[in-house]
């Protein structure tokens, strides 16, 4: 097995970037989801609420971010300094303090047509993954819950074969917004994986990823594209674990040590587990 592709999401729910290499620490890929758009109350915004965020490109550079939207223009944003204004922001049930990137507020608000703010997370130590699933994990960014999401290319091929057989249209891997895509495994082999070695790092796979409406969103245009892949996942990959509601694709992971990943790096299964139960 090998790493087929690596993906970074500098701004939560904005367009992803493909990488040839990435540094990984205990909180995930360096720079992943350290920026976030929040509403007037400080609550996180994602493609669940604002599918248009898929059109927003966020390119990191040494001083901050460059935001752009086709047909709308560009906004250059500096990383907020230590004396920048702060905001209490909420991601699901977690509330933490982030720095407000004031210069982006008007640009983003005009584009989205609502009051929003752009915030930056100075340290991931202020938030932890769910200890019920990852008791030893120390830090996570603005990601939904865990530092890394792993997907299996063969599983997508099997899912797409079922979608097409039912008269639907195959979906790209971008719909699932993984950080690491693995090639060379059997379909759904990831259900058995517990610990992987990838390049320089080891990764504990702690919880299957339950999927939402974001997977039905075109990651270029922001348009909702219908029922797939959720309809087929509901038939074939519905969780039977009472702790996880919904349908499953991909596995959430926690890095056990820092290192560098490159596309093409070998992937080795170090430990296995009983597969997650499906209905």
Protein Blocks (a to p, Z undefined) as FASTA:
>chain_A
ZZfbdcddfbghiacdddfbdcddfkbcehiakbccddfkopacdfklmmmlmmpccddd
fklccdddehkbccddddddfkbccddddehjbccdddddfklmmmmmmmnopacddddd
fbfklpccdfklmmmbcbdcfbfkbmbdcddfklmmmmmmmmmmnopacddfklnopabd
cehiaehklmmpmbdcehjbccddfbdcdddfklmpcfklopaebjbfklmmmmmmccfb
fkbgcjdedjddddfbdcdddehiacddfbdcdddddZZ
